[in-house]
Amino acid sequence: MIKTKAAKTRDPTGYDVCSPAKRLVRVASHLRAAVLGGTADAVTRREGMLRPMAALVCAAVISFAAGCAAITAPYRAAKNMVEGGVWVVTTTYAVAKGTATTIYRIGEFTYEVVKAPIEWALTHEEIQSVDGLPVREAIRRGRVKSSAYVVGGIRYVPISPAKAKEYREEGLASWYGDESGRMTANGEAFNPDGLSAAHKHLPIPMFVQVTSLENGKSIIVRVNDRGPFPSVHNAKSGQRIIDLSMGAARRLGFYRKGLARVRVQAIRVREARGQGPGYT
């Protein structure tokens, strides 16, 4: 979250909001409890009453928060968010100084996603084209998720989203972090301290679990970039299966070492109840 000089109070979610908005959010919570309390049948009958109230409260929150540095909504607590083998992802939307940020949470892990200006340099300038288009044009058109792309004259074809659900592979992981201020292959601002990753063949974006086969540590990262590719200095670098952000490498314990043997596995995720469509 971007720091500002505006007067702020600390919300339990960890974000700074104006006190009037904070009070209104609490009112909304009490309204929901009052309306939805009772039996299952009562809940069904009364949910219709909640919707117009929620709309009024949301409008009031935005109105009161207009002078704040940020507006965040909605928020749901995430504690050990695994249900029947499915990880639950919660989403928060924040606006600060004209910059929109989408914040995802899966259990203890947090991912801040900011759309990069299209004129930014890419983290991997060696990508020559995507889906037959110049890279930035493909990003602008939203044609990067599982489209074929060309690097160094070699055409890479990502696997389909359906096949990606079953993905599991073991091999070497590396990390990158000197590309701050650059744009990932799907048009996001690269955050070296975040929990993201680059992969040659998975659809982007998607979440995967990465487990160190050396120390047993495990994290969940959001794949939003392409790589690693063979470099002019080390042709074998292209044999690595994933390139993690610096922050992810620290969490897995191989930041100083540079490389680690890992297992990369797709995870099943779904939105927290009551949230909007899509988590990627």
N, C-alpha and C positions, 0 to 999 in steps of 0.2 A: 504494500500500500504506500502511496506517495505521501510523505510528510508535508503538512502545511502549517501555517501559523494560526489557522482558525481555532476557536475555542472548541475543545472536544471533551467528551466523557467516554470512559472505557466501557464498552459493551462486553458481556460474557463471551460473545463469539470471538473476541480478539480484535474486532475492528472498531475504529473510532467513528461515532455517529453523534449527531446533535441530540441533546437531551429531549426535546419535544418529540422527535421521531422515535426515540427509544421508548418514551412513555406510550406512544401510540401502538408500537409493536407489542408492548405488554398488554395493552387493551385488546388488541386483536387476538392474542393468545387466550385471554380470559373469555372473550366472546365465543371463541371456538369451543372452549371447555363447557361453557354454559349451554350452547346450542346443541352440541353433540353428546352431552352427557345422557346416560340412560341406557336402555336396551338397544340391541342391534336394529330392531324395527324403528325405534325412535331416532336412531342415528340416520337411517335411510330417509325418514320423513323430514328430518330437520336440516339435512345437508343443503336443501334448497334455500333455507332461510339464511344459511351462512354465506352463500356466494355474494348476494348484494351487499351484505355487511362488510365482507372482505374487500370488495371493490371500493367501498367508501373509505375504509381505513387505509388502503393502499394509496388512494388519491390524496388523503390527508397527510400521510407520511411523506409523499413526494413534495407536497406543497410546503410543509414545515421544513423539510430538509433542503429546500432550494438554495439556501445560503451556506450549506455545509460543503466540506471538501469532498465528500463521497456519499453515494447512495448505495446501499447493499440490500439485495432481496432476491430470492428468499434464502433462509438459512435453516438447516436441520442438523442436529447434533449427530456426529458419526462416531460410534464407539464399537470397535470390533465388528465392523460391518461385513459379516459373512453370513449368508442365509442359504442353507442347503447347497453349499458349494458355489454360490453366486455372490460376488462382491458388490456391495451397494455403493453407488457413487452419488454424492450430494453436490449441488451446484449453487454458487453464489455469484451474482452479477454486481460489479462495482464500477463506478465512474468517478474518476479523479482528474482534474485539470484537463478535461476533454478527452482523456484516454479511457477506453472501455477495457475492463479486465474481466475475464471469466475465470472463476476459481473453482476447481474441482477438488473434492476430498474423497479418498478411499481409505477408511480406517485412519491410521496415523499419518498418512501421506497426503500432501497438499500440492496442487499444480496450478500455477498462475499462468493464464494464457492471454497474450496480448497480440493483436494483429499488427504486423510490422508495416511501415510505409512501403509501398511497392517498389520505390526507387532504392531501397537498401540493398547493399551487396549481399550475395548469398553466402551461407556458411560453406557451401561447396560450389564454387564458381566453375568447377570442371563439368558440372551438369550442362550438357549442350542443348537438349530439348526434352520436352515432356509431351507425350501424346501427339508428336509431330509438330508441336508449337514451340515458339520461344518460351523459355521457362517462366518469365513474368506474365506472359499472356495466358499460359496454362493455369497459373496461380489465380490470376484475375478471373478466369472463367470457372474456377473450381474443378479443374480437370486433373488433379494430381493424386487423388486417393489411391487408386490401384492402376493407374495408367503406366504404360511402358515409357521408359526414358533412356536417353543415350548419354554415356560418359566415356570419353576417350575413344569414340567410335564403336563402343560395345553397347548393345541394346539389352537393357535389363527389363524383365517382365515380372512384376509383382504377382503374388498369388491372390486369388479371389478372396473377398471377405468371408465367404462360406468356408473355404479351406483354411483360412487363417485362424478360425475358431479352434482347430485341432493342432495348431502349430506347437512344436516342442523340439528343441535342438540344444545340443551341448557343443561348446567350443570356446574360442578365445574372445574375451571382451577387452576393449581399449577405452580410452576416454578422450574427450576434446573439451577445450574451455577457453581458447584464446579468441573465439569468434564473437565476443560480446559486441552488440550493436549491429549484428548481421541478421539476415532473414533465413529461416529454415525452408526446406523444400516445399512445405505446404503454406508458406506465407506468414508464419508466426515469428515474433521477436525471440531470438535465441537467448536463453538465460543460463549461463554456465553454472550458476549455483542451484538451479532447479533440478527436478527429477524427470529428465527427458532422455531420449535416445534416438540414434540414427540406425536405420536398418535398410538393407538393399532390397528386400523382397516382401516385407509386410505392408499391407495397406496403411496409409497414414491419414489421420491419426488413429491409434489404438493403444490400449493398455496391455502390458505384458508383465509377468513376474520374472525377475532375474535373481537367481540364487547362486552364490559363490560356492563352487565345489571344493574350495580350499579352506574356508572358515565357516561355512554353513549359513552365513548371513543372507537375508532375502529382502528385496524391496520390490515395489511396483513402480514402473516408469511409464511415461506416455511417449510412444514413438511418434515423432513429428518431423523427422528429417531422413535424408538418404545418406548411405555410407555404411561402413568405411570402404573406401576404394583403394586400389593399388596406387602408391605414390611414386614419384620419380626417385625418391630417396630409399623407398622400401617397397618393392613389388609384392612382398608377402603380406603387407598390411591389408590387402584386399581379401585375405583368407579369414580374417576375423569376422565373427558372426554379428557383432553388435558394437556400436560406438556409444558409450554412455556420456552424459554430461559430467562435468567435474564434480558437481554436487552429488550425483548418483554414485560416482566412483568413491567418494569419501564415505558415503553411507555403507558401501559394500566392503570398504577396507583395503582397496588396492590403489588409492590415489598416488602414493609414493612409488609403488612398484610399477605402475603403468599398464600392466596386463594382468588378467586373471582368467582362470578357467571357470566358466559359468554354465548354468542351464537357463535357457530362455523359454518361457512357456506362456501361451495365451491364457488369459483368464476370462471367465464369464462375468459380465457386469450388468447391472440394471440401475435405472434411476430410483432414487428414494421416492417413496409414495408421496403423491401430491405435487411432484415437480414437473416441469415442462418436458417436451420431447427432446430426445437426443442428448448424448453426453460427450460426443466428440465434436 
